[in-house]
Amino acid sequence: MTLEHPARTSRTGLRLYSRRLMLRPLVAQDFDQWSSVRLRNVEWLTKWEPLRQPFHPDPERDRDVFVARCSLRERERQSGTQYAFGIFLDGKFIGEINLNNVVRGSLQAGTIGYWVDQAHAGHAYMSEAVVSLMRYAFDELHLHRIEVCIIPHNRNSHRVVDKIGLRNEGVALRFLEINGVWEDHVRYAITVEEWHARAADLTTTWLGAAH
């Protein structure tokens, strides 16, 4: 599905549209779908995520905690520090993608993180979602640089950025805590100059049209 404008805001919130997907912030009404997907994918996802402390409330099982999580994400979006989106395929929730750690000033940068339901892996949905979010970051938020940081042995995640052709900038040692371990991460990046040079091809290939 493709609209004339890649990003659209209405009374129901921000929407990003691409060839097959719709990205939007999660709301309280998404709890049942989100919880079901997360609980079904525990083994698939937790080995790639920061370790949740046992005393922290669990949004996957507690609707009120999930609603608070949605409210926090909205406040972060309003403050311009993070932009979080659920990924929807034909109206069905299949994953999340976030533009994290947005820094303005002389840096003008952010980092993209993502996950997808294992049942929908292998269809290049995440590469499409990354391009959709990059277009929003560069064309709407006017950032200068986007990074994607990936554990070296996470082959599925590397394929996401390889399909897009992001630039490999090397390995950051013990970069992030993942599942209780300080893991090295390969840092991929693209700047707005590279985006402008490749935007027509990327949008035609992944989003359906070059707007």
SERO-4910 file (N, C-alpha, C, O; in steps of 0.05 Angstrom, whole numbers):
BEGIN
 pado doro    nc1    nc2    nc3   cac1   cac2   cac3    cc1    cc2    cc3    oc1    oc2    oc3
  Met    A     17    -24      0      0      0      0     18     25      0     37     26     15
  Thr    A     12     44    -17     28     68    -19      9     92    -21    -10     92    -36
  Leu    A     15    113     -5      1    138     -6     18    159    -18     42    156    -21
  Glu    A      5    181    -26     21    203    -38     42    214    -19     64    221    -27
  His    A     35    215      7     54    225     26     63    202     44     46    187     54
  Pro    A     89    198     48     99    176     64     92    177     93     89    156    106
  Ala    A     89    201    104     81    203    132     56    220    134     54    241    121
  Arg    A     37    211    149     12    225    152      3    225    181      3    204    194
  Thr    A     -5    248    192    -14    250    219    -44    258    219    -51    277    205
  Ser    A    -60    244    234    -88    250    236    -96    250    265    -79    249    283
  Arg    A   -122    251    270   -131    250    298   -124    223    311   -122    222    336
  Thr    A   -119    202    295   -111    177    306    -81    173    307    -72    151    315
  Gly    A    -66    193    299    -37    191    302    -21    188    277    -31    189    255
  Leu    A      5    186    281     24    184    259     23    157    245     20    136    257
  Arg    A     24    158    218     24    134    202     46    136    181     50    157    168
  Leu    A     62    114    177     81    112    155     72     88    138     67     67    149
  Tyr    A     69     93    112     60     72     94     82     64     74     97     81     65
  Ser    A     83     39     68    102     29     48     87      9     30     62      9     29
  Arg    A    102     -6     15     90    -24     -5     70    -44      8     48    -47     -1
  Arg    A     79    -56     30     62    -77     43     54    -70     72     37    -84     83
  Leu    A     67    -51     84     65    -47    113     53    -20    120     53     -1    104
  Met    A     43    -18    144     36      7    157     50      8    184     48    -11    199
  Leu    A     63     30    190     77     34    215     62     56    231     55     76    219
  Arg    A     56     50    256     44     71    273     51     66    302     58     43    310
  Pro    A     49     87    319     54     82    348     33     63    359     10     64    351
  Leu    A     41     47    378     23     28    391      5     43    411     14     63    423
  Val    A    -19     33    414    -38     45    433    -50     23    450    -44     -1    446
  Ala    A    -65     31    470    -75     11    490    -90    -12    477    -89    -34    486
  Gln    A   -105     -6    455   -121    -26    442   -104    -48    429   -115    -68    420
  Asp    A    -78    -44    426    -61    -63    413    -51    -84    433    -36   -103    425
  Phe    A    -58    -82    458    -47   -100    478    -50   -130    472    -31   -145    473
  Asp    A    -74   -138    465    -78   -167    460    -61   -178    438    -49   -199    441
  Gln    A    -59   -163    415    -42   -172    393    -13   -172    401      1   -191    397
  Trp    A     -4   -150    413     24   -147    420     32   -168    440     53   -181    437
  Ser    A     16   -172    461     22   -192    482     24   -220    470     42   -235    476
  Ser    A      5   -226    453      4   -253    440     29   -258    424     41   -280    426
  Val    A     38   -239    408     62   -242    391     86   -244    409    104   -261    404
  Arg    A     89   -226    429    112   -227    446    115   -253    461    137   -265    462
  Leu    A     93   -263    473     94   -287    489    100   -311    471    113   -330    480
  Arg    A     90   -311    447     95   -333    428    124   -334    418    134   -354    409
  Asn    A    138   -311    420    165   -308    409    186   -305    431    208   -294    425
  Val    A    181   -313    455    200   -309    477    227   -319    470    247   -304    472
  Glu    A    230   -344    462    256   -355    456    269   -342    432    293   -338    431
  Trp    A    253   -334    413    263   -321    388    274   -294    394    293   -285    380
  Leu    A    263   -279    413    270   -251    417    289   -245    440    306   -229    438
  Thr    A    285   -259    463    299   -250    487    329   -252    485    343   -237    499
  Lys    A    339   -270    469    368   -273    467    381   -249    453    405   -246    453
  Trp    A    365   -232    440    375   -208    426    368   -182    440    372   -161    429
  Glu    A    357   -184    464    347   -160    478    360   -156    505    370   -176    516
  Pro    A    360   -132    516    371   -128    543    356   -145    563    332   -150    560
  Leu    A    370   -154    583    359   -172    603    339   -156    620    345   -135    631
  Arg    A    314   -167    622    294   -154    639    299   -163    668    300   -187    674
  Gln    A    300   -144    686    304   -150    714    278   -162    726    256   -153    719
  Pro    A    281   -182    743    258   -196    753    238   -178    768    214   -185    770
  Phe    A    247   -156    780    229   -138    795    216   -118    777    199   -102    787
  His    A    223   -117    751    210    -98    733    183   -108    725    180   -132    720
  Pro    A    163    -91    723    136    -99    714    137   -109    685    154   -100    669
  Asp    A    120   -128    679    120   -142    653     98   -132    635     75   -139    640
  Pro    A    103   -116    614     82   -107    597     70   -129    580     48   -125    569
  Glu    A     84   -151    577     73   -173    560     50   -187    574     33   -199    560
  Arg    A     48   -185    600     27   -199    615      8   -180    630    -13   -189    639
  Asp    A     15   -155    632     -1   -136    647     -9   -113    629      7    -97    620
  Arg    A    -35   -111    624    -45    -91    606    -39    -63    616    -32    -45    600
  Asp    A    -41    -58    642    -36    -31    652     -7    -23    648     -1      0    642
  Val    A     12    -42    650     40    -36    645     44    -30    616     59    -12    609
  Phe    A     31    -45    598     33    -40    570     22    -12    563     34      3    547
  Val    A     -1     -4    575    -12     22    570      7     44    579     11     64    566
  Ala    A     20     40    602     40     59    612     64     61    592     74     82    588
  Arg    A     71     38    581     93     37    561     85     54    537    101     69    527
  Cys    A     61     51    528     51     67    505     52     97    511     60    113    494
  Ser    A     44    104    535     44    132    543     72    143    544     77    166    536
  Leu    A     91    127    554    119    135    555    129    140    527    143    159    521
  Arg    A    123    121    509    132    124    481    121    150    468    134    163    453
  Glu    A     96    156    475     84    180    464     98    205    475    103    224    460
  Arg    A    105    205    501    119    228    512    147    230    499    156    253    494
  Glu    A    160    208    494    186    209    481    183    220    452    200    235    444
  Arg    A    162    212    438    158    223    411    153    253    413    164    268    397
  Gln    A    137    262    432    131    290    434    156    306    441    160    329    432
  Ser    A    174    294    457    199    308    464    221    305    442    241    318    444
  Gly    A    216    288    422    235    285    400    259    268    406    279    270    392
  Thr    A    257    251    427    280    234    434    279    206    424    299    192    421
  Gln    A    254    196    418    251    169    407    224    168    392    205    181    400
  Tyr    A    224    152    371    200    148    355    195    118    352    210    105    338
  Ala    A    174    108    365    169     79    366    145     73    349    124     87    350
  Phe    A    147     51    334    125     43    316    120     13    318    138     -3    319
  Gly    A     94      6    318     87    -21    312     86    -25    282     80     -7    267
  Ile    A     92    -50    274     91    -57    245     66    -73    240     62    -94    253
  Phe    A     50    -65    220     25    -79    215     25    -88    185     31    -72    167
  Leu    A     17   -113    181     13   -125    155    -16   -132    152    -26   -150    166
  Asp    A    -30   -119    133    -58   -124    129    -74   -122    155    -92   -137    161
  Gly    A    -66   -102    171    -79    -96    196    -71   -113    219    -81   -110    242
  Lys    A    -52   -132    215    -43   -150    236    -16   -142    246      2   -136    230
  Phe    A    -13   -140    272     12   -133    285     33   -155    281     28   -178    287
  Ile    A     57   -148    271     78   -168    266    105   -161    278    124   -176    276
  Gly    A    108   -137    290    134   -130    301    136   -101    309    116    -86    308
  Glu    A    159    -92    316    164    -64    324    190    -54    311    208    -69    306
  Ile    A    190    -28    306    214    -15    297    215     13    311    195     27    312
  Asn    A    239     20    321    242     45    336    265     61    325    286     50    317
  Leu    A    262     87    326    284    105    322    292    115    349    278    132    361
  Asn    A    314    105    360    322    110    388    344    130    390    357    137    371
  Asn    A    347    141    415    370    158    422    374    181    402    396    186    393
  Val    A    352    194    395    354    217    376    368    240    390    360    249    411
  Val    A    390    249    378    406    271    389    407    294    368    413    289    345
  Arg    A    401    317    377    401    341    359    428    355    362    449    342    364
  Gly    A    428    381    361    453    396    363    471    390    339    461    390    317
  Ser    A    496    387    345    515    383    323    515    354    312    528    349    291
  Leu    A    502    335    325    502    308    316    479    301    297    483    291    276
  Gln    A    454    308    305    430    303    288    429    274    279    429    268    255
  Ala    A    427    256    298    429    228    292    410    211    309    400    221    329
  Gly    A    405    187    300    389    168    316    397    139    308    411    135    288
  Thr    A    388    120    324    394     92    320    368     76    316    349     79    332
  Ile    A    367     59    296    344     43    291    347     15    303    368      2    300
  Gly    A    327      6    317    325    -21    328    299    -33    320    280    -19    315
  Tyr    A    298    -60    318    274    -73    308    272   -102    317    292   -114    325
  Trp    A    248   -113    315    244   -142    318    218   -150    303    201   -133    298
  Val    A    217   -175    295    194   -184    279    185   -212    290    202   -227    299
  Asp    A    160   -217    288    148   -243    295    162   -264    278    164   -261    253
  Gln    A    171   -286    290    185   -307    276    168   -318    253    178   -326    233
  Ala    A    141   -318    257    123   -329    236    124   -312    211    115   -321    190
  His    A    134   -287    213    135   -269    190    164   -263    181    168   -245    165
  Ala    A    183   -277    193    211   -273    185    216   -285    158    202   -303    149
  Gly    A    236   -274    144    244   -285    118    229   -274     94    233   -284     72
  His    A    213   -253     98    198   -241     76    207   -212     70    193   -198     55
  Ala    A    229   -204     81    240   -177     77    222   -155     87    225   -132     79
  Tyr    A    203   -161    105    186   -140    117    203   -120    132    197    -96    132
  Met    A    224   -130    147    239   -111    163    256    -93    147    259    -70    154
  Ser    A    267   -103    125    282    -85    107    264    -62     97    272    -39     95
  Glu    A    240    -70     90    220    -50     81    214    -30    103    212     -6     98
  Ala    A    210    -40    128    204    -22    150    227     -3    156    223     20    163
  Val    A    252    -13    154    275      4    159    277     26    139    282     49    146
  Val    A    272     20    113    273     41     93    250     62     98    255     86     95
  Ser    A    227     52    105    205     70    111    212     89    134    206    113    133
  Leu    A    224     78    155    232     95    178    255    113    171    256    136    181
  Met    A    274    104    154    295    122    146    284    145    130    293    168    134
  Arg    A    265    140    113    253    163     98    241    183    117    244    207    113
  Tyr    A    227    173    137    215    192    156    237    207    172    234    231    176
  Ala    A    258    193    180    279    206    195    294    227    180    300    249    190
  Phe    A    299    222    154    314    241    138    296    263    126    303    287    127
  Asp    A    273    255    116    256    275    101    238    291    119    231    314    113
  Glu    A    229    279    142    210    292    160    224    303    185    218    326    193
  Leu    A    241    287    196    255    296    221    281    311    215    292    324    233
  His    A    291    309    191    315    323    181    339    316    197    356    333    204
  Leu    A    342    290    203    367    280    216    389    278    195    384    278    171
  His    A    413    277    205    436    275    187    448    247    185    460    240    164
  Arg    A    444    231    206    456    205    206    439    185    221    427    191    241
  Ile    A    437    160    210    423    138    222    442    115    225    457    108    207
  Glu    A    441    102    248    456     78    253    438     54    258    416     57    269
  Val    A    448     30    251    436      5    260    459    -12    271    478    -17    257
  Cys    A    456    -20    296    478    -34    310    470    -63    316    449    -67    328
  Ile    A    486    -83    307    477   -111    307    499   -128    319    523   -125    313
  Ile    A    491   -147    336    510   -167    347    522   -183    323    507   -191    305
  Pro    A    548   -188    323    560   -201    300    547   -228    292    546   -233    268
  His    A    538   -244    311    526   -270    304    496   -270    299    484   -291    297
  Asn    A    484   -246    299    455   -245    292    452   -243    262    448   -221    251
  Arg    A    453   -266    249    453   -267    220    428   -256    207    428   -243    187
  Asn    A    405   -261    220    380   -251    209    379   -221    208    370   -209    188
  Ser    A    389   -208    229    389   -179    230    409   -167    210    403   -146    198
  His    A    432   -180    206    451   -171    186    439   -172    158    444   -154    142
  Arg    A    422   -192    153    410   -194    126    392   -170    121    389   -162     98
  Val    A    379   -160    142    361   -137    138    376   -114    126    367   -102    107
  Val    A    399   -107    138    414    -84    129    430    -90    103    435    -72     87
  Asp    A    438   -115    100    452   -122     75    435   -118     51    444   -110     30
  Lys    A    409   -125     53    390   -122     31    387    -92     23    383    -86      0
  Ile    A    389    -75     43    387    -46     38    413    -34     28    413    -15     14
  Gly    A    435    -46     37    461    -36     29    472    -14     47    484      5     37
  Leu    A    468    -17     73    479      3     91    509     -1     94    519    -24     91
  Arg    A    523     20    100    552     20    102    561      8    129    552     16    150
  Asn    A    579    -11    128    591    -24    152    614     -6    162    633     -2    147
  Glu    A    611      3    187    632     21    198    650      7    218    667     19    231
  Gly    A    647    -20    221    664    -35    239    650    -43    264    626    -40    267
  Val    A    666    -54    282    655    -67    307    661    -49    331    684    -40    335
  Ala    A    640    -44    347    643    -30    373    644    -52    394    625    -67    397
  Leu    A    666    -53    409    670    -74    429    653    -70    454    651    -47    464
  Arg    A    640    -91    463    624    -91    487    605    -66    487    605    -51    507
  Phe    A    590    -64    466    576    -39    461    550    -37    477    543    -15    487
  Leu    A    534    -59    478    509    -58    492    505    -84    508    515   -105    502
  Glu    A    490    -81    530    483   -104    547    460   -119    533    439   -107    530
  Ile    A    464   -144    526    443   -160    513    441   -186    528    460   -201    530
  Asn    A    417   -191    539    411   -215    553    432   -221    575    440   -244    580
  Gly    A    441   -199    588    460   -201    611    489   -201    603    506   -204    621
  Val    A    495   -198    578    523   -199    569    529   -173    553    513   -164    537
  Trp    A    553   -162    558    561   -138    543    572   -148    516    594   -158    514
  Glu    A    555   -144    495    561   -155    469    574   -135    450    567   -111    451
  Asp    A    593   -145    434    602   -129    411    579   -124    392    561   -140    390
  His    A    581   -102    377    561    -96    356    575    -85    331    593    -69    333
  Val    A    566    -95    308    574    -83    283    556    -58    278    532    -59    281
  Arg    A    570    -36    272    555    -11    268    552     -5    238    572     -2    224
  Tyr    A    527     -4    230    521      4    202    510     32    203    497     40    223
  Ala    A    514     47    181    505     75    181    498     84    153    507     73    133
  Ile    A    482    105    153    476    120    128    472    149    136    459    155    156
  Thr    A    483    167    120    479    196    124    459    207    105    451    194     85
  Val    A    450    231    110    430    243     93    440    247     65    425    246     45
  Glu    A    466    252     62    477    255     35    475    229     19    468    229     -5
  Glu    A    481    206     33    478    180     20    448    174     15    442    163     -6
  Trp    A    431    182     33    402    178     29    393    193      4    379    181    -13
  His    A    400    218      1    392    233    -22    402    220    -48    388    220    -68
  Ala    A    426    210    -47    437    197    -71    423    171    -78    422    164   -102
  Arg    A    411    158    -58    399    131    -63    369    131    -59    357    110    -63
  Ala    A    357    153    -52    329    154    -44    310    143    -65    292    128    -60
  Ala    A    315    152    -90    297    143   -112    297    113   -115    276    101   -117
  Asp    A    321    101   -114    323     72   -117    311     58    -93    297     38    -96
  Leu    A    318     67    -69    308     54    -45    278     55    -43    265     36    -36
  Thr    A    267     78    -48    238     81    -46    223     65    -67    202     53    -62
  Thr    A    234     65    -92    221     49   -113    223     19   -107    203      5   -110
  Thr    A    246     10    -97    250    -18    -91    234    -28    -67    222    -49    -68
  Trp    A    233    -12    -46    222    -21    -21    195     -9    -13    180    -22      1
  Leu    A    190     15    -23    165     28    -14    144     31    -35    121     38    -30
  Gly    A    151     25    -60    131     24    -81    132     47   -101    122     44   -123
  Ala    A    142     70    -93    144     93   -111    164    112   -100    168    113    -75
  Ala    A    176    128   -117    194    149   -108    179    175   -106    174    189   -126
  His    A    172    183    -81    157    208    -76    176    230    -73    168    253    -68
***
